[in-house]
Amino acid sequence: MAMKASQQLYESLNGSAESETGKLAEGLYGQRNVAVWSKNWIAFRYAALLGLASFLLITDIQCCRLLFLYDPENISYGLFLMGMGNLIAFGVLAAQARELIDDSKTANDVPWWCYGCTSSR
C-alpha cells in the first residue's frame, strides 16, 4: 500500500515514469550535441601537429645522414624501412589534420596562422 502511494506521489510530481523514460531515450538517440572547441585548443593542436611533422622530417634527415655516413652497404634497405615508417607516420598526421579541420569548424575566432582551420560561425 505504501509503495503504491509513493508511486502515485512520484507520478503526480514528476509526470509518469514512462514519459520520463521516453524523454531520456529521445535525448539519447535523438540529435547529438556538437562539441564546441575553444580557439586556444585548436591553435594548440595545430602547433602540436606542425611540431610533430617537423620532428619527423628532422629525424628523417638525420637518419639519412647517419645511414649514408656509417652504413652505405644497406642504404636501399634503410631507405625502404624509413619510407614505410614515413608512410604510416604521415598517414596518421594527415588523419589528425583532417580531424582538426573538422573540429575547427565549431570554434570561434580561430587565429589567422592556423591555415585551413577557418571557423564557419
N, C-alpha and C positions, 0 to 999 in steps of 0.2 A: 504494500500500500504506500509506504514512504517512497519507494523507488518510483512509482507511477506519479506521485505528486511532484517529486523533484524533476522528473522528465517533463511534465506539463509546465512547470515553472520555467525550466530551461527553454522550452519551445516558445513560450509566451514572451520571454525576454529577448531571445536571440533569433527568433524565427525557427522554422522546422529544421531538424538536423539534415534532412535530405537536401533542402535548398542550400545549406551551408556547404555540403559536400559537392553539390553541383557547381557552386561558385568556385570552390577550391579546384575542382577538376577543370573548369573553364580557364582559370588562371594558369594552371599548369600546362594545359595543352592548347591554349589559345595562342595569341601573338606573343612572341618573345620580346622582352625588353632589349633594346640595343645598348650595348656597353658604350659609354661616352668616355673617351680618353682625354686626359689633360694634354695641353700643348707641350708641357715640360717633359712628360713621359714620352711623347712622340719624338721630341728633339733628342732625348737621351738614347732612345732605341736607334735613331738614325745615326747618331755619333758612334754608338757601340758597333753598329753594322759596318760603318766605314772603318772603324778601328780594326775590326776582325778581318775585313778584306785586305787592309793594308798590312796587317801582321802576316796574313797568308802569303801575300806577294813578296814581302821582305824575306820570309822564311824560304820561299822557293828560290829566290835569287841567291841566298846564302848556301842553300843545299846544292844548287847547280855549281856554284863556285867551288865548294868543297869536293863535289863529285869530280869535276874536271881536274882539280889540283891533286887529289890523293888517290883516286881510283879511276884512271882513264880507261882501263880494260872493261869496266862494267858500265860504261856511260849509257848504252842503249837500255839495259835492264833498269838502271836507276831512273832514267828519264821516263820510262814506261810506268814505273811504280809511282813516281811523282805525278805523272799525268792522271793516273787513276785516282790518286788521293785528291788532286785538284778538282777532278770531275765531281766527286762526291761532295767535297767541301763547298765548291761554288754552287752546286745544286742546292745544298742546304741554305746557303746565304741568299740565293735567288728566291727560295720559298719564303724565307723570313722577310725579304724585301717586299714581296707581294702581299704578305700579311700586314706588314707595316703600312703600306699604301692603303689597303682596305680599312685598317683601323684609323688611319689619319683622317678619313672622310667624316668621322664623327667629332673631331676636335675643332675647337675654335682658335683662330689666330695662330696657326702653325707658323714658325719662323720661316723667313724667305729662303734661308740657306738649306732647308730640307727639300731638296729637289725631288719633285714627284709627289710630295706629300702635301697637296693643297686641300684645304678644307672646303667642303661644299655648303657650309651653312652661311 
